[in-house]
């Protein structure tokens, strides 16, 4: 049968663990390798087969030994590929690289990785494509990429091939020159770093590596001290670490071989794409930083080109070079030019927003020739960035949010650097005017993005200038007025206060803002309040009540005015949300440090809510708070309600409703589902009564057994039978009878169980998910309740079900237990054929003949390719055979057992639409079970089943 590899590979890629639940990684890998070696498979399919090895190599190759064996198999497939299959060969090289790298075969220097490295080098040196063979050139490009990946994952792997790689680069005139240049640069950088880690390494070692013999043995490479994973991580960027941590190689002034190689690479760098140029220059910068004998001036010729580049990657590389070499390579004029260029690019109208933000970030982290100190990553301004130069970057309301905030941050640093003298007054005034402009936009109905940008800008402004009282106090007043007109901003103001307290721990601005908000809320006329505004006011007052420094008498007066009947009807309606907001404020007041002075008015408010509020739930909670307030001391009340305080004195907010309840051990136990230590009960297969044929059954079959069935009748019966399956729900389920019974030697607490909910989970995808089953009760001294498991097979295979249950004991506690696994055997899926009720044995016999002829025919139609036939033989006496048929096949027998017939015909239906047909005949040498099925995947299960029942039958007769 043709395997649908596209579907299988797609299923594996979606979820490898789920896919492998139906098979094993070893079996699936063997299938892949077998299909890759099959000459009949197309190369498009073979390319698809390689994707699991590229995407999930460690899943299919869990150990180094499996990885090495797989790599050897793949290399044998590569050796047998014809020259025209270049695309497949490229994918094969990538799969080999993934397997060897991910299974650590490369780092352990296995024989397979050595052979693969030799293969890649052989492909890279094959210049037979110089006359325009683009296909072979793509193979060399892939081999070069694989070599680069191997070197990156195992630094130092190719350090003995530097001379070879240099020669390949110099001889290459096609676009592959770029790949060879990148590979040589990476290997050179890693080789120099490797020398810096070796004690006593000097110029002679560097010269030996640069002119190394290409035929050096593998063992010599292994002894050369390859780097570990830690070194590989450091090599991601040597020059970006803290100052003074770059490793160095002392070579003296005589480094003409290395300088010659570097000059050759730099002279040809303009031929590369900008991205590859950036990578090459970055690695060479790290290399020169590690070798003091090579002056940074070697980059001077390239610097003239880099200073005018418009490529982001090349400009970033230039800044990395400046970070590494400072005034050793860059003059003061260069430094001023680069900084001015960054300022211009940060506002260039033709550039995208991400590019502008990148250039602004480069300004904040600009590497100076004479750095004053190490900032350890903090944002600092370069000395050359004056207010006049930064004036071009002032934020405006027309900027997008990200650009506006970035510019505000930069200008804030500029004016903060100026101090109280100079131009701080005018610059700071402009920034504050910018905030005011944003505030007016928000006040006039700005979008959500503008609102968020405004509050982020306020936080940014305060983080730099919170100490300037004339602006911080004015900002507080404007925010209060903004809130009165737009109460929906309450969450933003609360978040602003929280963030300010967290970031500016020494500032009291947040407390001042909350106190001012309390004032404007409590002084606002109640007659103009809507229900929505009142709800937002209460949330704000609840946040204000968390501050122990703020007096709360005005808050209590406001609450008292709200709930009194003379004010309005806002609380008379009994809205639960509003009542919950009221209780939220009261709850925070219960743990306020000044509770003693608030006791009487707070008690009056709680008592009023208890007696007059329209919602019963709010009344009950208010009564609870009142009881706690009037019966507990302040310390006990605080211990029950208060949470730990932060260093700033603000309580950590709880995301709970206003209700509280002291949970005792009894309540906690009652609300918890406990776990049993072992299984309490189990599901046992119910004993089915043997089915015996009655006289009426025989009489109903008599007429249809008198005549012999013709081929035409068999075809008609088969067509009528199959018509029933047009309904996909027809005969698609099986019902298994079980009994729920206690296990032995359990706790007496579980003798009486109630409200049992059984839950089942599948271990494979052969069946649809099962629904939970409810059992009312289970008593040890009563008959076991019956449980019917309804299974809907997707494939009629044996399976195992995991089962668990939640139940209640007589003391009211809830328990969870795990039941023993339920094993569904292959024969439990057997069903008699779902023939129409009017059919007798003759109709079923016609159906059997039609199905048998169809499954055993040599010329099957396309939709019958799953059919298969087989033969099972065993040694059984005639009496044992009859007993076996009566015991196991009587419900499925289509031939008459009472007739003197030497052949038994058995027709078994396996839902949803599979069949098993048996012709059982006793021959001279053995009993033959001729098998036919329309699902060839069932043959192993059929064979195992027949082997089991015949062995048991033979053993039983032998015992007798």
N, C-alpha and C positions, 0 to 999 in steps of 0.2 A: 504494500500500500504506500502511495506517495505521501510523504510527511509535509504538512503545511508549515514550512520553516518560518515564513514571515510571521504567522500567527504565534508560533511558539517563542520566537525571539522577542516579539513585542510583549508577550505575557511575562517573559523573564525580565525584560527591562523595566516593566512597570513595577514589579515586586518580586525580586529574586527569592526572598524567603517564602512567599506564598507559592511561587512556582515550584520551588524545591521541596515543598511539603508533599507533593505527589511523586517525587522521585528523589534521587540523591545527586549531589554535585559531581561525584565520581562517574555516575552513569550518564549524566547529561554531557559532561566533558568528553567521555568516550564516544558518545553519539556525534558530537561536533567534530572530533578528530577523524572519526570513521567517514563522515560525510565529506570532509575536506580532502581525504585521500581518494574518494570515489571519482573516477574519471567521467562518470555519466552525469554528474552534477554540473550545472552551469556555473560560470565564474561569478555571475551576479549573485547567485545564491551563496556561493562561498564567501564573497565579500560580506554578505549579511551574517554569515556564521561567525565571522571574526569579531563582530561588535560585542558579544558578551565578554570575550577575552580582553578587549580594550577598555570596556566600561567597568567590569567587575572581576578583575583578575584574581584578587584574593579570595573571592567567593568560590570560584571554580578551582583555584590552586591554593588550598589552605596552608600548605607547607612548602619549604624550599625544595624538597625532593620531588614533589608533584610538579612544582614550577619548572624544575630542570627537565623532567621527563617530557612535559608539555612543550617546552622550547625545542627539545631535540626532535619531537614529532613535527613541529611547525617548520623547522629547518629542513627536514627531509621532504616536506611538501614543497618548500621553496625550491629545493634542488631539482624537483621533477617538473616544475612549471615551464611551459614552452616560452620562448622569447616574446611572443605577442601579448602575453597576459601581464602587461606592465602594471596596470591599475591594481590587479589583485596582488601582485608582488609588493606594491607599495603598502597596501593595507596589511599584508602579512608581516612586513618589517615593523610596522607600528604595533601590531599585536605582540610580536616577539619582544619589543622594547618594554611594553607595559608589563608583560608577564615577568621578565627577568628583573626589572627594577622593583616592582611591587612585592615580589617574593624574596627579595634580598639576595638573589643569586649573583647580582653584579657586585654588591659589597662584599660577599663572601668569596668572590673569585672562583666560581664554579667552572667546570669544564664547558658547560653549555654557553655560559657568558663569554668565555674565551673564544669559542668557535664563532659565536655571533659577532664579536668585535672584529675578528679576522674577516668575516664575511662582509661587514659594513665597510671596512677599509679597502677590501678588494673591489667592492662596487664603486666606492668613491674614487679609486685610481683608474677605473675603466673609462678611458676617454674616447671610446669608439663612437660617441655621439657628436663628435666635433664637426661632422658634415651635415648637421641639421636634423638629427634624430631627436625630436622633441620628447618622444615617449621614454627613451632611455635616459634623457636628461632629467625627466621628472623622477625616475628611479634613483639617480644619483642625488638629487635634491632631498628625497626622502631619507636616503642613507645618511646624508649630512645632518639632517634634523635629528635623526636617531642618535648619531654620535654626540651631538650637542646635548641631548637629553641625558644620555648616559654620563657624560662628563659633569653636567649640572647636578645630577643625583649622587654621583660618586666622584667628588673632586680629586684630581690627580690621576684619573684612569688613563688619560692619553698624554701624560707629561713626557713619556719617552718617545712620542711620535711628533714632537713639535717641528722637527726639520722636515718630516714628510708632509705635514699639513701646510707648512710655509711653501714648499715646492708646489703643492697642488694649487694653492691660491695664486701663485705667480704665473703658473701655466694656464690658468683658466681665463678664457676671454668671453664666456657667455655670462648670463645672469647668475650662474652658480658662483661666480666670483664673490658675490655678497655673502652667500652661505659659508663659503670657506673662510672668508675674512672673519666673520663672527665666531666660527668654531675655533680658529687659531687664537683669536683674542681671548676667548674664554679659557682655553687650555693654558695659555701663557700666564694669565692672571692667577689661575689656580696653582700652577707650578711654582710661581714666585712666592705665593702665600705659603705653600708647602715648605719651601726652603726657609722662610722666616721662622717656622716652628721647629726647625732642626738645629740642634746645638752644634756650633762650629761651622755652619754653612757659610761659604764665601764665594768669591768671584769664580773660582775654578768649578764649583758645583753648578753655578748658573751657566757657565760656558759649556759644561758637559750636557746640560739639558737642552740648550739651544742648538747644539750640534750633535744631539744624541743619535745613536745607531737605531735605525728603524727595525732591526731584527733582534732587539733585546728580548731575551726570554721572559715569559710570564712570571717566572719566579723572581726575576730581578725586579719587576714592577711591584711584586707583592712585598718585597723587602724594602721598597723605597719609602715606606711610611705613609700610606694613604690616610686621608683625613676621615675623622668620624663625623657623626651627624651633627655634633655641636659645632665643629669647624665649618661644616657645610652651611649651617644656619648663620654663622658669622659672615660667611662669604656672600650672603645676600647683599651686603653693602659694607665694605671695609671702612669707608671714610665717613659714615654717618654716625659713628659712635661718639662717646665723649672725647673731648680734646686730649691729645697725647696718648690715645690708646691704639693708634694705627701701628701694626707690627712693621718692623724695618729689617732690611737685609743689607748688612754692611759689605759693600763690594769695592769701596775705594773709587777713585775717579775714573778708572779704566773699565768702562762698560760699553765699549764700542760695538760689540756684537748685539747687545740688547738695544742700544740706541739705533743701530742699523735696522733692526726689525721694526722698532717703533716708528722710525721715519718712513719706512716703506708702507706701513699700515696707514699712517696719517696722510701721506701723499695721495693714496688711492681712496681716502674716505669720501671724497666729494662724489665718487661714483655710486655710492650707496644711497638707499632711500633715507629720508629724514629719521625714521624710526630706527633703522639699523645703524645710522651714524650716531644717534644718541646712545644706543647700547654700546657701540664700539668705544666711543669717547669716554663713557662712564667707566668701562673696565680698564681702559688705558690710564685714566686718571687715578684709579685705585692702585694700579701697578706702579706708576711713577711715585705715588705717595709712599709706597713700601720700599722703594729703592732710592735712597738719598743720592746715589752716584749719578742718577739721571736728572738733570736740571729741569724744572717745570717749563723753562723757556722753549722746550721742544714743541710745546703747543702754540707758540706765539704766531706761527704762520696761519694756523687754523683759527686763532682767536679773532683775527681781522674779519674772517668770514662769519664767525658765530655772533659777533656783536651786532650785526645787522640782520640777523635771521628773523623770519616771521613764524617759524615753527615753534610750537609750544615745547615739544620734547627737547629740541636743541637748546632753547633758552634755559630750560631747567638744567640741562647738562652743564651749560656755562656757569650757572649759579653753583652747581656742585663742584666744579673746578675752582671757582672762587672761594668756596668754603674750604677746599683742601689746600690751596696754595696762597691765598690772600695776596699780599704785596709781592710775593715771589714771582708772580705772573701778571698781576693786574696793577696798573699804575693808578694814581689818584684820579687822573682824567678818565680812565676806563671805569672806575667805580662810579664817578659822578654821571657818566654817560649811561651806564646800565640802570642806575636808579631813575634817572629822568625818563629813560625808555619805558621802564615799568610803570611809571606814573601815566605816561601817554597811553600805553596799551590798556591800562585799567579803565580808561574812559573812551576808548576808540569806538566809534559808532558802528563799525562794520564787524566787530568781534561779537561772539555770543556771550551770554551772561556767564556760563561756567568758565570761559577763558578769562573774562574780566575779573571774576572772583579769584581765580588762580593767581593772576598777577598781583592782586591786592594782598593775597596771602604771602606771596614772595616778598613784598615790601615789608610786611611785618616780621619776616624771618630772613631779612637780607643779611648775607654774610659780609661783614665789614673787614677792610684791610687791617684796621687797628681796633679790634673789639675791646671794649672796656672790661667786660667780664663775661662769664659763661652764664647764659640765661636758663640753661637746662630745658629748653623748649618753650619757655614763656614768651608771650608776644612783647617785643620791644621794638622801638623805632630806631632806624639808622640815624647816625648823627647828621648826615647830609640832608635828611628830610626836614626841611624848614617849613614853617607855616606858609610862606609864600609859594613854595613848590607844591605843598599839599592843598593849596587853595582850589586847585582844579578838581579836587575830589570831594568837594563839599556835597552832602546829601541834599536831594530835592524830593518833593512829593511826587514827582513824575518818575522816579526810579522804581524798579521792581523791588519787592520786599527784601530779597537777599542782598541785592546791591545796596539798598538804602541802609540796612543794618551794618553791612561791612564798612561802608564809608563812614557811618556814624561812629563805629568803633575806632577806625583809623584816626579820624579827626579828634575824637575824644582823647586819644593818646597824645596827639600832637599838642593840643592845648593844655593837657595836663602836664606835659613836659615843660611848657613855657613857664609855669608857675604863676604866682600872683602878679608878677611884673610883666612887662612887655605887652603882647597882644592878647593875653588870655581874656581880658574883659570883652573885647569885640568878638573874638572867636566863640567864647562860651555863650555870649548873648545870641549869636547866630544859631548855635545848636539848640538853645532853649526856644528860640523863635520857630525853629523847625519842628520841635515837639508840639508847640502850640498850634502850628498849622495842621499837623496830624490830628490833634485833638479836635479841632474845628471840623475836620472831615468826618471823624467818628461821630461827633455831635449832630452832624447834619445827615446821618444815616449812611455811613460808609459800610462797605462790604465786610464780611467776616475776616477776610484776609487783611484788610486795613486795620480792623480792630486788634487782631493778634499782633500785627506789626507794630502798632502804636504801643501796646503794653510791653512788648519786647524792647522797644526803643526806650521806654521809660526806665525799665530795669537796667538797661545798658548805661543810660545817662546817670542814673543814681549810683551805679557801681563805681563810677569815676568821680562824680561831683556831688555826692551826698553831703559832703562837708560844707558846701557852699550854701549857707542857710537861705539867702534871698531867693535862690532858685528852688530849693527843696521845699520851702514853706509855700511858695507860690504854686508849686506843682500840687501840693496837698490840697490847697483851696480849689484849684481847677478840677481835680479829680472828684472832689466832693460835689461840686456843682454839676459835673458830668453825670455822676451817679443819680442825682435827684431827677434829672431829665430822662435818664435811660437806666432804669433799675435792672434791666436784663444783663447789665455789665457786672452784677454782683459776683459771679464766679471768677471773672477776670481780676477784679479788685482783691478778692480773697487770695487768689493765687499769687498776685503781685506782692501782697503782704507776706505770704509764706516764703516766697523766693527771696525777698529782700532780707527777711530775718535769717534765712539759711546762709546767704552769701555775704551779708554784711552784719556779722555777729556783734560788732561793736557799735553799730548805729541803732538809734531809737526811732528812725523815721517811720518804720512800719507801725510801731505802737502809736505814734502821733497821727498817722493816717487813719487807723482804726478808731481812735478817740474822736477825731474830727467827723468821721462817718457816723459814729454813734450820736454825735451832737445834731447833725443835720437830719438824721432819721427821727430822733425823738422830738425835734422841734417842728417837724412838718405837720401841717393840719390834717387831722384824721378824716375830716369830711371828704377830702379829695383822694383818699386812698382807695385803690381797687384791690380786689382779692389777690390778684397776681402780684401787685406791688407789695402788699403786706407780707405775702409769703417770702419774697426776696428780702425784705427788710428783716424778717425774723432770722433768715439764714445769716445775714450779715451780723445781726446782734449776737447770734450764737457764737460766731467767730470772735467778736469783740469780748464776749464773756470768758474766753479762754485766756485772756491777758490779765494776770493778777494785778498789774499796775494801774489798770483803768477802773475807776469807781463805777458801780453798776446801779446806783440809785435812779438815774434817769431811765435806764433800761426797764427797771421795775415799774416806774411810773408810766412808761409807754405801754407795757403789757397790761397794767391795770386799766388804763384808758381803753385799750382795745377790747377787753372782755366785759366791760361794764355795759349794761343795756342802753345807757343814755348816749353812748358814743355813736354806735352804728349797729347794723344787723349783720356784720361780717362773721361773727362767731356764733350767732344764734342759730344759723342754719345747720351747725354741727358738721362742717366739712372735716373729714378725717385728716387730710393732708395738712390743712391749716392747724388743726389741733396738735398734730404730731410736731409741726414746726414750733408751736408754743411750748410744748413739753421739752423740745430740744434745747431751747434757751434756758428753761427752768433746770434741766438736768445739769447744765454747765454751771449755773449759779449755785447749785448744791455743793460743788467742790471748789467754789471761789474762795480765795484767802480771806475776804472780808465778809464771810457768811454770817458772822455774829451780828453785824449791823444790818444785814438783809433779811434776817430771820422772819420778822413779823410780816412785812409786805409780801415776801415770797410765800409764806404760809397762807396769807389771805388769797393770793392768786390761785394757788393749788386747791384750796378749799372751794373757791368759786367755780373752778373747772370741774371739781368733783360733783358739785351740786347742780350746776346750771348748763353745762355743755351738752350739746345735742347728740353726741356720739358716745355710745356705751363704752367702747374700747378706750377712748380718751379719758372718760370719767374714771374707769378702773385704774389706768396708769397714773392719773393725777392723784387718786386716793393712795396708791402705793407710795408715790413720792412724798405725799403729805405725812404718811405714817412714818417713813424713814426720817423725814426732817424733824418730826416732833418726838421721836422715841430714841433715836440714836445720838450718841455724842458726835462731835465734829470729826474726831479721829476715826471712829468706826465708819461714819458715813463716807469719809474720804477713802478709806481702805476698800470700801465696797465699790465706789463709783469712779474714783480717780485713777488715772493711769500715771505712769512715770513721767516726770517733767524733764524737758530738755534743758540744756545749759542756759538758754535764754529765758527760761521760766515759762514758756508756752507749752501747754499740754498737747500731747500727741492726739490728733483727732481720731475718733473711732467711727468707722463707717457702719454704724448700727442704727437701728430704730431707737426711739427714745425709751422704749420699754426695757426694763431690766428685771431679772429674777434671780434670786440666790438659789443656785441649784445644789440640792443635797445629794448625797450619795445614792439615795433611792431613786430620785428622779433621773440622775445621770445613767444609772443602770437600766432604768426602764426605757430610756430613749436610745440606748445603744444596742446594736446587733452584735451579739457575742459569737465567738468562733469556737466550735467544738474541737476537742483535741484529736478525735478520731471519728470514723464514720458511725452514725447512729442507726441508719437503716440502709437498705439497698433494694434495687429492682431485680427481681428474679424472673426468668422466663416461665410463663405459666405452662403447665402440662396440657397439651392438646389431646383430646380424645381421638383414638384411631377411627378413621372413617371407614365404614363397612357399606358395601353395596347392598341395597335392599331389592326386594323382588320387583317393586315398581320401577326401579332404575333399569333393571334388565328388560322388563316388558316395554319400556319406552324406547329402548335401543333395538328391539327385536326386528322391527320392520326395516330399519336402515342397515341392518347387518346381513339381511338375507341376500342382497345382490352385491355384486362386485362393483367397485367404483371405477368409472371410466376416467380417462385423462380430462375429458371435457368437464365432468362433474368436479374434479379437483380444482380446475381453473376457476370455475364459477364460485366454488366455496372460498377460494383464496381471495377473489375479488370482493366478495361480500364481506369477508372478514376484515380486509384492509380498509374498507369504506368507513368502518367504525372509528378509525384513528384520525379521521379528518378533524375531530374534536381533540385538541391537545390535552384536555383534562381527562380523556377517557382512559380508564384503567392505569392511571399514572401514579397511584399511591398504594402502599402496602400498610397493613395494620398488624402490629405485633403485640400480643397480649403478655403483660407482665403483672407481677404482684409486688406490692410494696410491703416489705417485711423487715422487722427489727433484726439487727445483728446480735450475736451472742455477747453476753458479759458486758453490759453497758450500765451507766448510772441509772438508778431508779427514777431520777428526775425526768427521764425521757420515756417513761412507760406510757404516758398519755401525751400525744402531740396533736396540735390543732393548726388549721390554716396553713397547710404545707404547700409551698410553691416550688415545683420542680423546674429547674432550668438546665437546658442541654446545649452543649457547644460541640461543633464538628471538629474533627482532626484532619479532614481533607475536604475536597470540593466535589465528592461523588454524590452528595445529597444536598437538597435545599435545607435552609435553616429550619429548626424545629421550634414550634411555639411552646411557651411555658405551659405546664399542666398543674392544675390546682386539685389538691386532695383535701377533703374536709377534715379528716382526722385519721389517726393511726394509734390504736390501742394494742398493747402487747397481749392482752387476754381476749381479744376479739379476732374474728376472721380478717385476713389481710385484704385490704382494698385492691381492686383490680385497676390497672393503669394500661391504657392503650396508647402505644406509640405509633403515630402516623408518619411514615417516612415517604418522601417524594424523591425517588432516585433520579439523578442525572445520568449516572452510569451504574449498572447493577453489580457493584463490586462490594466485597466485604469491607467493613469499616469499624471504627471504635468511636463511641460517644463519651465525652466527659459530662458528668452530671453533678449538679450541686443543688442545694435546697435551702430555703429559708422557712422556718416554722416557729410556732409559739408553744411554749410549755404551759402547764396548768397554773403556774405562778405569774403568768403575764409577760415573761421575758421572751425576747426574740433571739433566735439562734441561726447561725449559718453553718452548714456542714457540707462536706464533700463526699459524694457517693462513690463507691467503686465503679470503675469504667464499665460501660455496657458494650459488649462485643457483638456485632451484627455479622453472623456467618453468611457465607454465600448462599446456602440452601434456604435461609430465612427469607430470601427475596423471591423464592419460587412461588408461582401462582399457576393455577389451571388456566388454559387459554380462555380469554374473555369472548367466547363464542356466543352468538345470539341464543336466547332462552329456548327457542324452538328446535335447536339442533340437538340431535342425539349423538350416540357414539359414531354413527355412520358419517354424520357431518364433520365431526372432529377428525375422523380417519381420512376423509377427503381433504380436509385442510392440511393434515400431516403430509399426505402424499404431494400436495401442491407445493408446500414449503420445502420438502425434501428435494424434489426435482429441481426447484429453483436454486437452492443453496449448493447442491452438488453438481450442477451443470458446468460444463467446461467453458461455455461461451456465456458469460454473465454480462448483464448490462452495466453501464457506468455507475448507476446508483446501487448496485449490488456488489461492489468491490470489497466490502467488508466481510462478505460471506467466507466461510472456511469449513473444511471437513477434517476429521481426524479419526484415529482408531486407538482404543484403549483395550488392553487384553489383561486377563487375570485367570487364575486357577480357581474354579468354583464347581462344586458338585451341583447336580440338577436341583436337588432339594434346597440347597443353600441359595441357588439363584432365584427360585420361586419365592423363598422367604425374603430375600433382599428386595425383590420387586414389590411384594406386598407391603413391606415395611416402609420403603422410601419412595416408591413411584406410583402407588395405587391411585392417588388423586389425579395424576397426570397421564394415566395409561389410556391410550386410545384403541388398543387391541384388547380382545376379550381374554381375560385370564383363565376363564373356565374352559375355553375351547382348546382342543388339542393342536396347539400351534407352537412351532419351534422358534418363533421370533416374537419378541415383545417390542411394541412401538410406544415410545414415551414422548409427549409433547409438553414442554415446560415454557411458560411465558415469564419473562423477566422485564418488569416495567423499567423505562417507559414504553419501549417498543422492540425489545430483543427477544429471541427465542433460542431454546436449546432442544434439539431433536436427537433421540437415541433409538437405534435399532439394536436390540440385545439378542444375541443368538449364541447358542452353545455349539461350538465346533468340536472336532476331535481332540485338538490339542489344548484348547482354552476357550473361555467365554469371551466373545468379541462384543465390545461396545462401540458400534459405529456412531460417530458424533457428527452432527451438522449444526452450524450456528450462523446467524447473520451478523455476528459481532466477533471478529477474530480475536479481540482483546480478552474475551472470556475464556479462551481455551486453557490458559494456565489454571484458572480457578476451577474449571470443569474437571480437568485432569486431577487436581488435588482433591476435589470432592469425591470423585470415583475411587481414587486410591484409598481414601479414608473409609468409605462405607464398605468397600470390598474387603479391606484388611480387617475391619471389625467383624464382619460377617463370618469370615474364614476363621478368625480366632474364637468366635463364639461356638461354632460347630466343632472345632477342635477340642474345646473344653468339655462339650457334651460327650 
